[in-house]
Amino acid sequence: MPISEKLIKLMYGNNYLYRISEYQKTTDDGLPQYAVNFSEYPKWGINPKGKSFPNGIYFYFLTPKCFEYGGTGKGYFSNREYRNIAKLNLDRLAILKDGNERAFSRQDRLNALSLLRRKYGDGNVNENCYFKYYQREYNAYVSKSAKEFAMLFDVIICMQISELGDVNSLLHFVGYDGILDIDGDFLPIEGCQGVQTWPGAATHIESIRSHKSIPYHPERLKNIMRGFRNIPDGSMKLSLYDFEDIVYHFRRLYNIESNSQLREDTIDFVRSLIVKMDLSDMNCEEPDELMSCFIDRNIDQLLFDSFESNPTTPKAFWKRLINSRFEDVRFTARDILGMKYG
């Protein structure tokens, strides 16, 4: 069962990272279904001052592989105030992904050229027009689909120069309202990008106010910890996956690797989280996994007191610790189990 948004907001003070993960689902053939655009405004719109070419709404498509760009917001311009989410219309996008049945192909290029010739005449559709200012040498493309699309794109750029239409409207005319560069071989600057060049490429779903790469502040952690006080010990129904997900996002939210103080505060957060979890249905292996997923199995001395404070920790867990290399852990385990020393 997914963690409730109420709980996420309680612990993060912002539920963006949790909500964005819900949009990372792909189609059966591995294509993204959703994308995120970073903006100062809560809308899916073109930046009128944008200098990228082609002009349009640049976005990061959302997949687990591209989480660093669109999910955690480490991509270009990702410090904007809003994360705008849109559902992609894959039927209206030039998909640049070799090996996928929907990938832009040689036949797609020939079909587009045929449409252009039919409307504008053979003399205005010049396949030998090579716009070197924008494109690299075609043989430099690793992706075959990117190469085929680049060849069409050059023709369209030259038609724009001849004032037969702008690039975006010409792409729309031949059936494409945007570009989905999954292979990362066509659009400039970085990977995991796409661009909407016409309204049909995507539909705005929601806008999430972002944390703007929230700087660490002790008061923020204090607010989170205060929220824990209202939760009875041993009452939170979280799976091991939920626990790992919360810790992962918490560390991402604060860029927790950056200094030792953040690391210590995060340990405090994990301690409190373990105390609040209902561990009664877990086998003796899982509490050990809860500890090891955070600090590589060297955590039993640091966090075992959280399991001691949790009224639902299984006794089988303590049996695993009666021979711990740490004396205080051994003593605690034997006390709880009612064992004598000697």
C-alpha positions in Angstrom: 0.0 0.0 0.0 1.5 3.4 -0.9 2.5 5.7 1.9 -0.2 8.4 2.4 0.5 11.9 1.2 -0.4 13.2 4.7 2.4 11.1 6.2 4.9 12.2 3.5 4.1 15.9 4.1 4.5 15.3 7.8 8.0 14.0 7.4 9.3 16.0 4.5 7.3 19.2 4.7 7.0 18.7 0.9 5.6 15.8 -1.0 7.1 16.5 -4.4 9.6 13.6 -4.4 7.0 11.1 -3.4 4.4 12.4 -6.0 7.0 12.5 -8.8 7.8 8.9 -8.4 4.2 8.0 -9.3 4.8 9.5 -12.7 7.8 7.3 -13.6 5.7 4.4 -14.9 6.6 3.5 -18.5 4.6 1.8 -21.3 4.9 -1.9 -22.0 7.6 -1.1 -24.6 9.6 1.0 -22.2 8.6 4.5 -23.3 7.9 7.3 -20.7 4.3 8.4 -20.2 4.9 11.6 -18.3 7.3 14.5 -18.3 8.3 17.4 -16.0 9.1 21.0 -17.0 10.7 23.4 -14.5 9.3 26.9 -14.6 8.7 30.0 -12.5 5.0 29.7 -13.3 2.5 26.9 -12.6 1.7 26.1 -16.2 2.9 24.1 -19.1 4.0 26.8 -21.4 6.8 28.1 -23.6 9.4 30.5 -22.3 9.1 33.5 -24.6 12.7 34.5 -23.9 14.0 31.0 -24.5 17.0 30.7 -26.8 16.9 26.9 -27.3 16.2 25.6 -30.8 13.8 24.4 -31.8 11.6 26.7 -29.7 9.2 24.9 -27.5 8.5 23.5 -24.0 11.6 21.6 -23.0 11.1 18.8 -20.5 12.6 15.8 -18.8 10.8 12.6 -19.5 10.1 10.7 -16.3 11.6 7.2 -16.0 13.5 5.5 -13.2 16.7 5.8 -15.3 16.2 9.6 -15.6 15.3 10.2 -12.0 18.5 12.3 -11.4 17.2 14.9 -14.0 13.5 15.2 -13.6 12.9 13.5 -10.3 15.4 15.0 -7.9 15.8 18.1 -10.0 19.4 18.1 -10.8 19.0 19.0 -14.4 19.4 22.4 -16.2 17.0 25.1 -14.9 15.6 22.7 -12.3 15.9 25.3 -9.5 12.7 27.0 -10.8 9.8 27.3 -8.4 7.3 24.9 -10.1 7.5 21.3 -11.4 4.9 21.2 -14.1 3.8 17.6 -15.0 2.3 16.6 -18.3 1.0 13.4 -19.9 2.9 12.7 -23.2 1.0 12.0 -26.4 3.4 9.4 -27.9 1.5 9.3 -31.1 2.5 12.9 -31.9 6.1 12.7 -30.9 9.2 11.9 -33.0 10.6 9.1 -30.8 14.3 8.8 -31.0 15.0 5.4 -29.5 16.7 2.7 -31.5 15.3 -0.7 -31.1 11.8 0.5 -30.3 9.0 -0.2 -32.7 7.8 3.4 -32.6 11.3 4.8 -33.2 11.6 7.4 -36.0 12.7 5.5 -39.1 13.9 6.0 -42.7 10.3 5.3 -43.8 9.0 8.0 -41.5 11.4 10.4 -43.0 10.4 9.5 -46.6 6.7 9.8 -45.6 7.3 13.3 -44.2 9.2 14.4 -47.3 6.4 13.1 -49.5 3.9 15.3 -47.6 6.1 18.3 -47.9 6.6 17.9 -51.6 2.8 17.4 -52.2 2.1 20.7 -50.5 5.1 22.9 -51.4 6.4 21.3 -54.6 9.6 19.3 -55.3 11.7 22.4 -55.9 11.1 23.6 -52.3 12.0 20.4 -50.6 15.7 20.0 -51.0 17.2 16.9 -49.4 20.7 18.2 -50.2 20.2 21.3 -48.1 22.6 20.6 -45.2 22.2 23.2 -42.4 25.6 22.7 -40.8 25.1 25.5 -38.3 22.7 23.4 -36.3 23.5 19.7 -37.2 26.6 17.7 -36.7 27.9 15.4 -39.4 25.2 12.8 -39.9 27.7 9.9 -39.4 28.4 11.3 -35.9 25.0 10.2 -34.6 25.1 7.0 -32.6 21.3 6.6 -32.8 19.9 5.6 -36.2 16.6 7.2 -35.4 18.3 10.5 -34.5 20.3 10.4 -37.8 17.1 9.9 -39.8 15.3 12.7 -37.9 18.3 15.0 -38.3 18.1 14.6 -42.1 14.4 15.6 -42.1 15.1 18.4 -39.7 17.7 19.9 -42.0 15.2 20.0 -44.8 12.7 21.7 -42.6 15.2 24.3 -41.4 16.0 25.2 -44.9 12.3 25.6 -45.8 12.0 28.0 -42.8 15.0 30.0 -44.2 13.1 30.1 -47.6 10.1 31.5 -45.7 7.9 28.6 -46.5 6.9 28.2 -42.8 8.5 28.0 -39.4 10.1 24.8 -38.1 7.3 24.1 -35.5 4.4 24.4 -37.9 6.2 22.4 -40.6 6.9 19.6 -38.1 3.2 19.7 -37.1 2.2 19.5 -40.7 4.1 16.2 -41.2 2.7 14.7 -38.0 5.1 15.6 -35.2 4.3 18.0 -32.3 7.5 17.4 -30.5 10.7 15.3 -30.1 11.4 12.7 -27.5 15.1 12.1 -27.5 15.4 8.9 -25.4 18.8 8.0 -26.9 20.1 11.4 -25.9 21.7 11.9 -29.3 19.8 14.9 -30.8 18.7 17.6 -28.4 21.5 19.8 -27.0 23.0 20.1 -23.6 22.0 17.0 -21.6 20.1 13.7 -21.6 16.6 12.6 -20.7 15.2 15.5 -22.7 12.3 16.2 -25.0 10.7 19.3 -26.4 7.0 20.0 -27.3 6.9 22.1 -30.4 3.1 22.1 -30.8 0.2 21.8 -28.3 -0.7 18.2 -29.3 2.5 16.7 -27.8 1.5 16.7 -24.2 -1.4 17.5 -21.8 -0.7 19.4 -18.5 -1.7 17.3 -15.5 -0.6 19.4 -12.5 1.9 21.9 -11.1 3.8 21.1 -7.9 5.5 23.9 -6.0 9.0 22.7 -5.5 11.4 22.9 -2.6 13.9 24.7 -4.9 16.8 22.5 -3.7 15.9 23.3 -0.1 19.0 24.4 1.8 19.5 22.5 5.0 18.2 24.2 8.1 18.0 22.7 11.6 14.5 24.1 12.2 13.2 22.0 9.3 14.3 18.8 10.9 12.9 19.9 14.2 9.5 20.4 12.6 9.7 16.8 11.2 10.7 15.4 14.5 7.9 17.2 16.3 5.5 15.6 13.9 6.7 12.2 15.1 5.5 12.9 18.6 1.9 12.5 17.5 2.5 9.0 16.2 2.3 6.2 18.7 5.4 4.0 19.0 5.1 0.8 16.9 2.0 2.0 15.0 3.1 3.0 11.5 2.3 0.3 8.9 5.3 0.6 6.6 6.9 -2.1 4.5 10.6 -2.5 4.2 10.3 -1.0 0.7 8.4 2.0 2.2 11.1 2.5 4.8 13.9 2.5 2.2 11.9 4.8 0.0 11.4 7.4 2.8 15.0 7.3 3.9 16.2 7.6 0.3 14.0 10.6 -0.4 14.9 12.2 2.9 18.5 12.1 2.0 17.9 13.4 -1.5 15.8 16.3 -0.1 18.7 17.6 1.9 21.6 16.3 -0.2 22.5 14.4 2.9 26.0 13.3 1.8 27.3 16.9 2.0 28.5 17.1 5.6 28.8 15.2 8.8 26.1 17.2 10.7 23.5 16.3 8.1 24.5 12.7 8.4 24.0 12.8 12.2 20.6 14.5 11.9 19.6 11.9 9.4 20.5 9.1 11.8 18.2 10.8 14.3 15.5 10.8 11.7 15.9 7.1 11.0 16.0 6.3 14.7 12.7 8.0 15.2 11.2 6.4 12.2 12.1 2.9 13.4 10.6 3.5 16.8 7.3 4.5 15.1 7.1 1.5 12.7 5.0 -1.6 13.4 7.5 -4.4 13.2 5.3 -7.2 14.6 4.7 -8.8 11.2 8.3 -8.8 10.2 10.5 -11.9 10.4 13.8 -11.7 12.3 15.7 -10.9 9.1 13.8 -7.7 8.3 14.6 -5.5 11.3 18.3 -6.3 10.5 17.6 -5.2 6.9 16.1 -2.0 8.2 19.3 -1.1 9.8 21.6 -2.3 7.1 19.9 -0.4 4.3 21.1 2.9 5.8 24.7 2.4 7.0 26.0 -0.8 5.5 25.5 -3.3 8.4 27.7 -1.3 10.8 24.7 0.3 12.4 23.6 -2.2 15.1 25.5 -0.2 17.8 24.1 3.1 16.5 20.4 2.2 16.1 19.7 -0.9 18.1 18.3 1.4 20.9 15.5 2.3 18.4 14.5 -1.3 18.2 14.7 -1.5 22.0 12.2 1.4 22.3 9.8 -0.1 19.7 7.3 -2.3 21.5 6.7 -4.4 18.4 10.2 -5.6 17.7 10.2 -9.4 17.4 12.1 -11.4 20.0 13.7 -13.3 17.1 15.5 -10.1 16.2 17.2 -9.9 19.7 18.2 -13.5 19.4 20.3 -12.5 16.5 22.1 -10.0 18.6 23.0 -12.0 21.7 26.5 -12.6 20.2 27.0 -9.1 18.8 30.5 -7.8 18.7 29.3 -4.8 20.7 29.1 -5.4 24.4 26.2 -3.1 25.1 24.2 -4.6 22.3 24.8 -8.1 23.7 23.7 -7.0 27.2 20.6 -5.3 25.9 19.6 -8.4 23.9 20.1 -10.7 26.8 18.2 -8.5 29.2 15.2 -8.4 26.8 15.3 -12.1 26.4 15.6 -12.7 30.1 19.0 -14.4 29.7 21.6 -14.7 32.4 25.1 -13.4 31.9 28.1 -15.7 32.1 
